[in-house]
Amino acid sequence: MERYLKPKRAHAIIERFKKARVLVIGDLIMDHFIWGKVRRISPEAPVPVVEVTSESLMLGGSANVVNNIFSMGGHALVTGVAGRDDDGKKLLKMLEDRKIPSGGVIIDAKRPTTIKTRVIAHSQQVVRFDREKKDRVGQATAGKVMDYIRKSAKNVDVIVISDYAKGLITETLVEETGEICRRLDKPVAVDPKVEHFDYYKGVTIVTPNNQEASLASGVEITGDASLRRAGEILLNRLECAALLITRGESGMSLFEDNADTHIPTVAREVFDVSGAGDTVIATLSLALAAGASFKEAAVLANFAAGIVVGKIGTATLTTAELAEAVARG
């Protein structure tokens, strides 16, 4: 990977993270983890009995993108929707504890705050259950989000759209955000959902995972040739400047006009991929804000992903961890 990013250049980019400003637009989620041990199977049904030892609450979805930006020393603004409930209050408190402005979080009494509960035993996820409302947010709420985007876009370096298909991200929102950012000459990075791929036409960079890229392109990715074909199809269809396909143990593949770059994985051990896509888009956006090229930003995002998949839960990382990984790598 040194061919794409020399260590000295990597450290210079990472050092500039602290001056980077990113606006994150997306679906705010609370990640609830129940930790425990399994010693027996239930006599009532063929399922494990989890003896709960602890619980934790973490920022998830687009809030985890914000949390990653914060943990790497960047400045984040966020807009999205939370419910008028205890989980919404906890989400706001967690943002405020990190000194992340919460003025863009629109409270909607008609919707619950999205919360995903994962039961983890012996480092393995046993079950997950979601409490959410996925229909489109109301017009008034969507209008308040757009107002915040208009007000804030001029004060940041990069705009991230973190789409979890929970009702906030619509074609209109992406189009209007794109128009604002083109006028301001600000890049837009999107962590996508397959069902919304046509929304993202004309953004700067999109970061699907292997399965999303395969489904969106209609090409089953089985090797280098099919990967290249899928990348070309999506790059042309979206008319974006770059496409970064995250491929798990196979690393990442970056597609730009007339060029593609394949970056091998640096993950040593994989314990949990929860939130790894959030870390990728957060690191990518910070690097772009710090003046990195797409290739340089992708290499740093790959190092960051390799760190967080080695942690359990919705993990974040620090610039010290990233710098150390680059030095090792």
GUVOKOL-933634 format. One line per 2 residues: number of its first residue (from 1); for each residue x, y, z of C-alpha. Coordinates in steps of 0.05 Angstrom, whole numbers, plus 32768, in hexadecimal, padded with zeros to 4 digits. Layout:
BEGIN
NUM = X/Y/Z  ... .
REM end
This chain:
BEGIN
1 = 8000/8000/8000  803D/802E/8005 .
3 = 8036/8036/7FBA  7FF6/805D/7FC6 .
5 = 8008/8080/8007  804C/808C/8026 .
7 = 804E/808B/8072  8066/80D3/8077 .
9 = 802C/80EA/804B  7FFB/80BF/8073 .
11 = 8011/80DF/80B4  800B/8125/8096 .
13 = 7FC3/8116/8082  7FB2/80F8/80C6 .
15 = 7FD0/8134/80E9  7FA0/8161/80C2 .
17 = 7F63/813A/80DA  7F5D/8169/8115 .
19 = 7F4E/81A3/80E5  7F1C/817B/80BB .
21 = 7ED2/818D/80BF  7E9D/815C/80A8 .
23 = 7E51/8160/80A5  7E2F/811C/80AD .
25 = 7DE8/8114/8093  7DC6/80D3/80A2 .
27 = 7D9F/80A1/80CA  7DAF/80A7/8114 .
29 = 7DAF/8065/8139  7DBD/804F/8180 .
31 = 7DE3/800D/8186  7DD1/7FE6/81C4 .
33 = 7DFE/7FAB/81D7  7DEC/7F75/8209 .
35 = 7E2A/7F4D/821D  7E27/7F09/823D .
37 = 7E3C/7EC0/8240  7E1B/7E81/8227 .
39 = 7E20/7E42/8251  7DE2/7E1B/823C .
41 = 7DAA/7E14/8209  7D64/7E27/821F .
43 = 7D36/7DED/8232  7CFC/7E15/8213 .
45 = 7D19/7E1A/81CC  7D5A/7E09/81A8 .
47 = 7D79/7E4D/81B7  7DB4/7E63/81E3 .
49 = 7DA7/7E80/8227  7DD0/7EBF/822E .
51 = 7DE4/7ED2/8275  7DE9/7F1E/8270 .
53 = 7E29/7F3C/828E  7E24/7F84/8275 .
55 = 7E03/7FB4/8245  7E1E/7FEF/821E .
57 = 7E01/8026/81F2  7E28/8042/81B7 .
59 = 7E1C/8074/817F  7E09/804F/8140 .
61 = 7DF7/805C/80F7  7E09/80A3/80E2 .
63 = 7E16/80B4/812B  7E4E/8080/812A .
65 = 7E6C/80A4/80ED  7E6B/80E4/8117 .
67 = 7E89/80BE/8152  7EC2/80A4/8126 .
69 = 7ED1/80EA/810C  7ED1/8103/8154 .
71 = 7EFF/80CA/816D  7F31/80DA/8135 .
73 = 7F33/8123/8149  7F08/8141/8112 .
75 = 7ED0/8173/8119  7E8B/8157/810A .
77 = 7E46/8175/80FF  7E0B/8145/80FA .
79 = 7DC3/8148/80E3  7D8F/8111/80E7 .
81 = 7D51/80FD/810D  7D45/80E2/8153 .
83 = 7D06/80D3/817A  7CEB/80F8/81B6 .
85 = 7CFD/80BD/81E2  7D32/80A5/8214 .
87 = 7D5E/808A/81DD  7D5B/80CD/81B9 .
89 = 7D6F/80F1/81F9  7DA9/80C1/8203 .
91 = 7DC0/80CC/81BC  7DC0/8118/81C5 .
93 = 7DE5/8111/8207  7E1B/80E4/81E7 .
95 = 7E26/8118/81B0  7E28/8150/81E2 .
97 = 7E5A/812A/820E  7E89/8129/81D1 .
99 = 7E7B/8174/81C5  7E5C/8162/8182 .
101 = 7E26/8197/8171  7DE1/8177/8174 .
103 = 7DBB/81B1/8154  7DB1/8189/8114 .
105 = 7D8F/814F/8138  7D45/8159/812A .
107 = 7D16/813C/815E  7CD9/811A/8140 .
109 = 7CA4/8105/8173  7C83/80D8/813F .
111 = 7CC0/80AB/8137  7CE8/8082/8169 .
113 = 7D34/8089/816C  7D4F/804D/8144 .
115 = 7D71/801C/8173  7D93/7FDA/8161 .
117 = 7D9E/7FA8/8199  7DD3/7F73/8190 .
119 = 7DDD/7F3A/81C1  7E26/7F25/81C3 .
121 = 7E40/7EE7/81E5  7E89/7ED0/81E2 .
123 = 7E99/7F05/81AD  7E62/7EEA/8180 .
125 = 7E20/7F0C/816E  7DE7/7EDF/8184 .
127 = 7DAC/7F09/816C  7D9B/7F50/8158 .
129 = 7D58/7F73/815D  7D46/7FB8/8142 .
131 = 7D14/7FEB/815B  7D07/801E/8125 .
133 = 7CD7/8041/80F4  7CF2/803F/80AD .
135 = 7CBE/8067/8086  7CD3/80AB/806B .
137 = 7CD9/80E3/809D  7CA3/8118/8099 .
139 = 7CA9/8154/806C  7CB1/8185/80A5 .
141 = 7CEA/815C/80C4  7D0C/8153/8081 .
143 = 7D07/819E/8076  7D2A/81AC/80B8 .
145 = 7D62/817C/80A5  7D6B/819F/8062 .
147 = 7D6C/81E3/8085  7DA5/81CA/80B1 .
149 = 7DCB/81B0/8074  7DC4/81F3/8050 .
151 = 7DDC/8218/808E  7E17/81EA/809E .
153 = 7E33/81D3/805B  7E5C/8213/8051 .
155 = 7E7F/8208/8094  7E9B/81C2/8085 .
157 = 7ECD/81A2/8056  7EA8/8161/8044 .
159 = 7E60/814A/8048  7E50/8101/8059 .
161 = 7E0D/80DF/804B  7E07/80A2/8077 .
163 = 7DCB/807B/805C  7DAD/8044/8087 .
165 = 7D6A/8045/8063  7D44/805A/80A2 .
167 = 7D1B/8090/8080  7D46/80CF/807E .
169 = 7D6E/80C8/803E  7D42/80D6/8001 .
171 = 7D51/80E6/7FB9  7D3C/812E/7FC6 .
173 = 7D6A/8136/8002  7DA6/811A/7FDB .
175 = 7D97/8146/7F9E  7D90/8186/7FC7 .
177 = 7DCE/8176/7FF0  7DF4/8168/7FB0 .
179 = 7DDF/81AB/7F92  7DF5/81D0/7FD1 .
181 = 7E38/81AD/7FD1  7E45/81B9/7F87 .
183 = 7E3A/8203/7F91  7E6A/8202/7FCC .
185 = 7E9B/81D3/7FAA  7E97/81A2/7FE5 .
187 = 7E9E/8156/7FDB  7E65/8127/7FEE .
189 = 7E76/80E0/8006  7E3F/80AC/800C .
191 = 7E3B/806C/8034  7E02/804D/800B .
193 = 7DC6/801E/800F  7DB8/7FF4/7FD2 .
195 = 7D6F/8009/7FCC  7D83/8052/7FC7 .
197 = 7DBD/804C/7F95  7D9B/8077/7F61 .
199 = 7D96/80B0/7F94  7DE2/80BA/7F95 .
201 = 7DED/80CF/7F4D  7E20/8106/7F48 .
203 = 7E3D/8102/7F8F  7E89/8101/7F97 .
205 = 7E97/80BB/7FB2  7E6C/807F/7FC7 .
207 = 7E84/8046/7FF5  7E5A/8006/7FEB .
209 = 7E70/7FC4/8008  7E7B/7F88/7FDA .
211 = 7E33/7F6F/7FE0  7E15/7FB4/7FD5 .
213 = 7E41/7FBF/7F98  7E2D/7F7B/7F7C .
215 = 7DE2/7F86/7F86  7DE3/7FCE/7F6C .
217 = 7E0B/7FBE/7F2E  7DE8/7F7C/7F1E .
219 = 7E2C/7F5B/7F19  7E3D/7F21/7F48 .
221 = 7E83/7F32/7F60  7EAB/7EF1/7F5F .
223 = 7EF0/7F09/7F4A  7F19/7F42/7F2D .
225 = 7EF5/7F45/7EEA  7EAF/7F48/7F08 .
227 = 7EC6/7F79/7F3D  7EE1/7FA7/7F07 .
229 = 7EA1/7FA1/7EDF  7E76/7FB1/7F1C .
231 = 7EA2/7FED/7F2D  7E9E/8009/7EE6 .
233 = 7E53/8000/7EE3  7E48/8025/7F25 .
235 = 7E7A/805C/7F16  7E57/806A/7ED3 .
237 = 7E11/8064/7EF0  7E1E/8092/7F2B .
239 = 7E4A/80C3/7F04  7E73/80CC/7F43 .
241 = 7EBD/80DD/7F46  7ECF/809D/7F6B .
243 = 7EB2/805C/7F86  7ED1/8036/7FC0 .
245 = 7EB9/7FED/7FC8  7EC9/7FD1/800D .
247 = 7ED6/7F86/8007  7EE1/7F6B/804D .
249 = 7F1C/7F3A/804F  7F2C/7F4D/8006 .
251 = 7F3A/7F96/8018  7F1E/7FCF/7FEF .
253 = 7F1A/7FE3/7FA6  7F1A/802B/7F8F .
255 = 7EFE/803D/7F4B  7F0B/8080/7F2A .
257 = 7F06/8095/7EE0  7F36/8068/7EB9 .
259 = 7F57/804C/7EF8  7F4A/8019/7F2E .
261 = 7F73/800B/7F6D  7F6F/7FCC/7F97 .
263 = 7F84/7FD3/7FDF  7F90/7F93/8007 .
265 = 7F72/7F8B/804C  7F9D/7F9C/8089 .
267 = 7F6E/7F7D/80BD  7F93/7F4C/80EB .
269 = 7F56/7F2F/810D  7F0C/7F39/8100 .
271 = 7EDF/7F38/813D  7EA5/7F65/8129 .
273 = 7E95/7F8B/80E8  7E5E/7FB4/810A .
275 = 7E68/7FFD/80F6  7EA6/7FF0/80CA .
277 = 7E85/8015/8090  7E7A/8051/80BE .
279 = 7EC5/8051/80CE  7ED6/804D/8083 .
281 = 7EAA/8089/8070  7EC2/80B1/80AD .
283 = 7F0C/80A5/809E  7F02/80B1/8053 .
285 = 7EDE/80F3/8060  7F13/810B/8092 .
287 = 7F4B/80FA/8062  7F29/811E/8028 .
289 = 7F1E/815A/8055  7F68/8157/8066 .
291 = 7F7C/815C/801D  7F85/8112/800C .
293 = 7F78/80F5/7FC7  7F43/80BF/7FBF .
295 = 7F7A/808B/7FBE  7F9C/80A5/7FFD .
297 = 7F59/80AC/8021  7F46/8064/800E .
299 = 7F88/8048/8028  7F7E/806C/806B .
301 = 7F35/8054/806E  7F4E/800D/8062 .
303 = 7F7F/8012/809D  7F46/802E/80C9 .
305 = 7F17/7FF5/80B6  7F4D/7FC3/80C6 .
307 = 7F51/7FDF/810C  7F07/7FE2/811D .
309 = 7EF5/7F9C/8105  7F26/7F84/813A .
311 = 7EFA/7FA2/8170  7EB6/7F8A/8189 .
313 = 7E7A/7FB9/8185  7E6F/7FF9/815F .
315 = 7EB8/800D/8162  7EDF/804D/8155 .
317 = 7F2A/805A/8151  7F5A/8092/8160 .
319 = 7F8D/80B4/8133  7FC4/8094/815E .
321 = 7FA9/804F/814D  7FA4/8062/8104 .
323 = 7FEA/807F/8102  8005/8040/8124 .
325 = 7FE2/8013/80F2  7FFF/803C/80B8 .
327 = 8045/8036/80D7  803D/7FEB/80DE .
329 = 801D/7FE3/8099 .
REM end
